[in-house]
């Protein structure tokens, strides 16, 4: 039997929302990352980890990467949550390379989902990063802007929610096929 756990680290709530959807669909146990350790993870055959994507880092993914040698014989799935369009897979290559060794990339199945943002609730660092990004993008000639850059300028300062429960379907199908 495939015993599944979903673990998440969420700052603004989108990763938690996806984790809850996934856990419900797979009838899996669910834990916030600080509430589980490697010893507990040994009780599961499939470990799904989700975290927000921030400046090419995956929030809390070190829980998996630091324990990889103890977990590499498990089914490992990682999902990221960010504002970037997941269909543009090229943009995730630097994220994957920064966070995972080649061996990890061969063993971990990755999925990317879109999150939400409420600028007024951002912490100082994230608010500053978004302001710098907006400033950089706004100086670009319009004919050089991609759809994401245009969307960023249109939605800057607003509440935007791209979360979509149906987007977890490929992850659910993958896990059901294990």
Secondary structure, DSSP 4 states (H G I P E B T S, - for coil): ---EEEEEE-SSSHHHHHHHHHHHHHT-EEEEGGG--HHHHTT-SEEEEEEEEETTEETTTHHHHTTHHHHTTSEEEEEEEESS-TT-GGGGHHHHHHH--HHHHHHEEEEEEE-EEEGGG--HHHHHHHHHHHHHHHTS-GGG--HHHHHHHHHTTSEEE---GGGGHHHHHHHHT-
